[in-house]
Amino acid sequence: MAEFESTVPNPRKADLRKLRGDLAKEVENLKRALKGPAEDIGGDKVWVGKNARAWHRELEGRHRRLGEQVGRLLPVIDAAIRDEPEKVPAAQARSYGSSA
């Protein structure tokens, strides 16, 4: 008969949940990170001409890509949370804490 090993809340799952919460608070800030400068340059408020338009296109592209990449982060973390068990053996939890 196998010896019963006590289980405890999974510390990795707790860390992932904290990471998700912290990141969720920052997602909108990250998505907006280049919005203001892109609008200022594109609106001819700060710079006009051929070079300004080219720079604006580049900045808009970066702004769009940043938003797309940030939008992919939460689902990745959500999947990692789903893959983690709620409870783990106590020895595994202690091992996780010592490797952090």
N, C-alpha and C positions, 0 to 999 in steps of 0.2 A: 504494500500500500504506500502511495506517495505521501510524503510529509507535507502538511499544509503550510504554505508560505503566505504570510499576510500581504494584502495588497493595499496600496496607498494611492491617492490621487496622482495622476501622471504629471510630473513637473515640466516635462517638455510640452505637453498640451497647454499647460498654464502659461508657459513662456510664449507659445505661439498665439494664444488668445490675447496676451498683453501686447505683443507685437502688432497684431491685427488692430487692436483698439488704438494704439499709438499712431499707426500708419493711417487709419481711417480719418483721424483728426487732421492729418497733414495732406491728404490726397488733394483736397480742393486748393490748398495753397500751392502745391506743386503744379497742379494743372494750370493755375493762373500765373505761374512764375514769369513767363515771358509775354503774357497778354498785353500788359500796359505798354512796354517798350515797342512791341509789334504794332499796336494801334497808333502810338505816337509817330513812329516812323512812317507807317503807311498812310496816315492822315495828313501828311505834309506839315505836321506841327514843328518838327525839329530839323528836317532835312529834306531837300527836294532834288530832283534830277535823276539821271539814269543810274548812277551809283546807288542812290538812295532807294530806288525801286528794286534793284537787284539785291541789296542788303535786306530790304523788307521781305522779299520773297524767301530768302534764306532764313530769316528770323521766324517768319510765319511757319515755314516747314519744320523748324526745330520745335516751335511751340506745339504744333500738331503732334509731332512724334513724341514729345515729352508727355503730352496728355494721354496718348495711346499706351505708352509704356507704363505709366503710373496706373492707368486703368486695368492693366493686366496683373498688377501686384496682389490686390486683395483676393481675386479668385485663386491664385496660387497658394496663398496662405490659408484660405478657406479649405482647399483640398488637403493641405498638410494637416490641418486641425481634424478634419474628418477621418484621416488615416490613422490618427493616434487613438489608442484606447483610453477610456476614462481613467482606468486604474491599472497600475503595473505592480509587479512584485517589489517589495521594499528594497531589496538588494539592487534592482535595476534603477530605482529612483535615486538611491544613494550614489550609484555609479554615475548617473547623469549629472548630479550636483558636483561631483569631483572632477568631471571633465570640462565643466564650463569655464 
